[in-house]
């Protein structure tokens, strides 16, 4: 693969788990050198993180300020809202297969392509809303593969709370978690409205109680990129700190 630095490169890989081609948006920082090892930041809602989150710019700037480790960003775009639901939601038809794709196919592919650390603490997952939920669930299911998780306004339900409660190795995960104090009536994929604040605060209490390495931020705002974008540097600085 010819590595172009400082711009978003698109590539596809075939997933046997999902039985489909998966598009990857890969950002290699402008200062990239194969002589160094790099952390991986894998973003659900990949296109949104590049377009609305300006994640490439944020990573470059934090690296320049020596606030985070050398990092390659890999965004995984969703095809449409249904595709997103089926892969990200705990009850989605492709949810288990998507998590296996991340762990058994995507990670080995990236470890072959780039000079990575090849260990859990060298890989971070990030996502907003349902993307935050699947990032957390992948970390809880495969903590030796994904050691760092950033959740921006994640979807949290009883299933997810139970998984947090049952997780027995909190020392393996390093978490960032943010939610807007106005997210009390968020419109979901099926058109219904849902309170995100209460379950997120329950999750916060569990993370603290179980002794996770954990940072929680509550911002004044609702469920939108208007608030996630300014929160992104904080999230990345926390999980990718040198």
Secondary structure, 3 states (H helix, E strand, C coil): CCCCCCCEEEEEEEECCCCEEEEEEEECCCCCCCCCCEEEEEECCHHHHHHCCCHHHHHHHHHHCCCECCEEEEECCCCCHHHHHHHHCCCCCCHHHHHHHHHHHHHHHHHHHCCECCCHHHEEEEEECHHHHHHHHHHHHCCCCCCEEEEECCCCCHHHHHHHHHCCCHHHCEEEEEEECCCCCEECCCCCEECCHHHHHHHHHHHHHCCCEEEEEEECCCCCHHHHHHHHHHHHHHHCEC
